[in-house]
Structure formats: structure tokens, C-alpha cells
Amino acid sequence: MFARTFPAVGGLFVHRAIRLLIFLLLCVFPLTALGAVEIEEVTLEEEPVARPKKKTTTTKKKTTKKKKKKKAKRPKPAPVVDTEDEDELDDDGITVEVEDDTPKKRDEDDEEEKEDAPGTKSIECTPLPPEVETRRVLPLQCTVKRKVSRLEVRYRPPGESWKTERMKKAGDEWTIEIPCSETLKVGDFEYQVQGVSKKGKVTAKTEETKVVIAESTSEQPPALPGKEPPARCFEPTECPGDLLGSPVCPGTKKGVGVRGWGAACVVTMECQKGLACVAGTCENPPKCEEDKECESGECRDGVCYFPDPEEAAQSLGPKKYNWIGIHFGVDFGFVPEAVGVCGSESDDAEDWGCFAGGNRYRGTPNPRYAGDVESSAFSPSTMRVLLSYDRAFGRLLAGGRLGFAFNGAPEGFLPIHLEGRVGYSLTNNPLTKRLRPYLGIALGLAQVDTRSEVTILDCPDTACANAMTDAQLVPYAQFGRKLTAYHSGSKLFFGPTAHVLYALSNESAIAFTLNVMLPDVVFQPSVGYQLGL
């Protein structure tokens, strides 16, 4: 019996176990994990309706447990941007300009680009007189009845080509003043006003009008409505000196006079180059040797010069020809290479002197350690206090300096400085300028001592003095010492000089001088203060 029923019982048990396993798998792994389509729940809200309670019976069904999902938040709608009044934001949040592309705007743009129909007069201008004097400004004022981007004036002066200038808008009016430089010649002056659209298209224009430019006329000068006419510009030969190169003096350049010999003048600036305004007339300037020969002027390069009032106001004052000063200078000498400068067996020793504590060294060093000097760049050495006198002769400056030098060798040093020099100015009329550079040549008497620290072996006996090897000098090692060696150069010098004066006034100046002293290569810069007498 058991043999017949056991397979049936066993099969039922296995079947239920499989169902339980499937149920557990579905609870742990939902259908969505196996690729099933996810069904979105949609909840419909309805008004509650009362229904009678019914007794329900539960039936076992094969169900799947759905995974609880969070409802995604619906994104907020982007703010609406009014493209007519505001700028648009791009994807990165950057404000970009958006052109108004509304039908109304397109209609306005199309209307602006349309040309006037024949016979239409959209532009009205205040007419110019039929005849205008030369050197007169031509003012124009116009109004326009249609939309334009700008108004332009095309005009052609007598004997010239067409030119175009933009008009300026002020309220509903468009104005322009054609300068008097365009009305210098006699003849027909033609002009036309035209309206231009945003795309550069001429959409409206007036008829070409001619105005006669004459030397004289009975017509009133042109003017804008309600305003006085602009003053007539000057003839080039009548232009005041301070107005040269200005719009009221067309055909002139600033500082360049055009009045010829014999013409009336107020300042020299009004006269042609090479002429001077003497007693109210442009004339050849008189020759001179001193300022006192030039009434109300000064002597420059052998002729009288009459400065203009503005130039005279900026002048330093009467020129001073004699200058005295005081200066301080430092010598920068080149230290030459030398051997045995503290001994007696080297040729270099003749130009050197060795000192210890201000006293000359008179011992006997070992020849191998008698003080060797390595060449070095320029280093400060002696210093000088100098008095100067200079005399100016036009562009030449001649003079001399006398002074005292110090910081040289304790013995045998020549402290006197005696110098003569002559220089030539790099600028015209240097005594009238603040910056006065001179280049020249100087020569004189001066000694420059350069110094260097050396090491010697001071021998106490002849055995040390005659030793030729280091082994023989070992017992005398304690006799090594340091000395100060001075190199004395030539007492006479010559060379180029640069002298620069910066005038604080007509009678005081700061002086910068640089001498190159040869045959020894020495640079001697100095600074000083000079007084003009």
C-alpha cells in the first residue's frame, strides 16, 4: 500500500515546494529586474461614493509583489521671458540680446527700407542763401517725416570732389555746420541731404542745391533758426598768431606764420620763417652780439630774436653767461693684474705701494708670496671736492675745476685736482632751456689711487727670503700677513667729458659731469650745484 501511495504523496510535496520557491524568488527579485515593462501607477481621484459593505471571500491567486516607488517630482515650468522688453537667457544662463521679430517690428523695418515715391518730400531743410561770402560756415538744419537711421549731407566745394558728412540729431532736428575751410574758393557749392536706413540704404533725399560762393555779397550770412550767424573765418595772412592752425584760420598750421616781409604783425609767430615782428612789421631780424642790442628781445646766433608773449612768459629770464659751482666726484678705476707688488723683484712693484695700518711696508717678503693682485672691474677709489667756473659763448662752454682729492694712498698721493675743459651744446640756444647737454674734452693734473687687499709671507731671515719651495717655507707659515696695496696711476690725464646742466632758474642749475680719464682707464662722475652770474 505504501508502495502505491508514496509516489503520489511525494509528488504533491515536491509540487508545493516548487511553488513556495517561486513565490520567494518573486518577492526578492521583482519582475522589473528580469526585464519586464514597468507599469506606472496612475491614481485617479474620485468623489467618495457610499457603497454597501459586502462580504468578500479571499481566493488564492498567483500575484507578484511590486516594489514601492517614490513619485518623481514634476519639474517646475521655466519662467516666461518677454522678448520684447527683456533679453533672453541661453542654455548656460547667459543673457543674450534677442531681436524683436514681432510682425509689428518687421513691418516697421520694411517701412524704413522702402524708398520715397517720386515727388515725395520727406526731408525739409532750412534753405541757405543763394549767395554766400567766402570763408563762411554753412549751417544746415533739417527735419524728416519718416523713419531713418541717420541723415547725411553730400556736398561738393568749388573745384573739388563730393564729400559726405553725418548730421547730428537733437530732438526732432538734425543739424550740421560745414566748416569755412570748404568755402575758401569762389564758385558753385553744391549740396544734397539724404536719409539712410539701418542697412545703409538711401531711402529719402532732397534735390541737389547750388549756392554761389563769392568774395562779397549783399545777402545775409547763413545761420540756424533763432541763432546768430557764425563769424567769418580769417584770411591766412590775417590770422592772429595764437589762432594759427585753428578752424577759424583755414589753410594755416600752428606756429607757422604766413605773413610776408612788410606785413603788419603783433608777434613774430605771425611772420614767415626767417622774419621777425619788429615794431609791428614783419622784417629781417637785425644782427647782434649781445642781448642789449635787441630791444625787447634777445640775441640768438648773431641775430635778434623777439619771443612771443607766451614764449616770454615761459622764459627762464635773462641769460647768464658766467657760472660758478661746487661738485663732489668719485673715481672708479680699473684694477690691473700684478705680481709681487709688495716685493722688490717685480716690475709691477714700481706702480704699487703696500701699507699696513697706514704705514708703508718695508719688510722683505718671499718672492713667491710677495702680494699678487687679480684684475677686477671698476671699483670706487679716490674721491674729490671741486670748485668750478664756466663761461658760455653761444653754444660753447669753456671753464675749469680746481679741487682736493682724498682716500688715496697714505704716502706719496697727490691730492690736488686741476682741470680745464671745453664743451659744445647739443641744442640751440642752450641758455634759454632748462636741459643743457654739452659734449667736450677735458685735461689736467690729478692722481687716482686704486686699492686691493693682498697676502704676503713676511720673512724674518734670509733663509725664508731665499726659499724656493713650499716645503722650505713650512717653518715660516706663521709669518703670513695681509696688506693693503695701492696702485698709483698717471698724474696727468685727458679724455672726453659730458656735462649736463638742469636749470632751476636763469641763475641756478644742478650739474652732472662724467670724465673719462686717460691713459689710465678711470671714470669720474660728479654732481654739483652752479650759480649764474
PyMOL commands that set and color helices and strands:
alter all, ss='L'
color gray80, all
select helices_A, chain A and resi 2-28+31-34+103-113+180-182+236-238+241-243+268-270+291-293+309-313+347-351+430-432+462-466+470-479
alter helices_A, ss='H'
color red, helices_A
select strands_A, chain A and resi 88-89+95-96+123-125+131-133+138-144+150-156+163-166+168-170+173-178+187-196+202-205+209-214+276-278+281-283+298-300+303-305+322-335+352-356+359-360+365-370+376-393+396-406+416-425+435-445+449-458+480-488+492-505+508-517+522-532
alter strands_A, ss='S'
color yellow, strands_A
deselect
rebuild
show_as cartoon
